Amino acid sequence: MRDLISFEGIDGAGKSTQIQMLAAKYRSHHQPVVIVREPGGTELGESIRRLLLESKGKMSIKAELLLFAASRAQLVNDVVVPALENFEVVIMDRFYDSTTAYQGYGRGVDVDMIDRINQFAADYWEPSVTFLLRLDPDEMMARKRSKDGKVGELDRMEQAGIEFFRKVSNGYGMIAKKHPNRFCVLDASEPPDEIHKKICGELESRKNRRPNWP
Ligand code: TYD
């Protein structure tokens, strides 16, 4: 079996936990799974990740957008397509919807332009299903706060502030509305086990649907 599944949501929504739970389930059924995260996942991609998240200097919005796309192009080419060809399940911790949400709705880059760049970078592959974990941006900030009440260390994207995350969060809502068949929207404030059950149920109900792959 091969499948391409992506997880989206604002930072701290609990994507990693759900991805690990889902991967464990596939593996318990002897189904090979590859987990990839964006930006990163290849040698070039990890270098780009450092530039994007740790860079202290100024970065233009266009440069930021194209770096995310460059990391994605390498990942799709080196990891995603070979794994799918090998009949593996690929679980993506973020894919191109992140660019639409963060650089498009968050930073204000034209969304039609982003759609074209996304398709180009992803070689026209699309997830068969995208799980969007919705979390209130204020709740997200609360989750980021360490026990002593201080905000933990934030990366370059996270430093953008609450207003930015509100735009990103609304953006995700709009993307999900635009692609109702592909998106499954989940409430990230529910207990992880409940969310996992819903994810498994959704995948079960989609078992016989085939995505439109290149
Ligand atoms: P990461 O540490 O992977 O965050 P998370 O655990 O929330 O996934 O950091 C990735 C950051 O980059 C995150 O703030 C989202 C942002 N991002 C974009 O702005 N555009 C993109 O296309 C992608 C893939 C990520």
Boltz pocket constraint, residues with backbone or C-beta under 6 A from the ligand:
constraints:
  - pocket:
      binder: B
      contacts: [[A, 9], [A, 10], [A, 11], [A, 12], [A, 37], [A, 38], [A, 39], [A, 53], [A, 68], [A, 69], [A, 93], [A, 94], [A, 95], [A, 96], [A, 98], [A, 99], [A, 100], [A, 102], [A, 103], [A, 155], [A, 157], [A, 158]]
      max_distance: 6.0
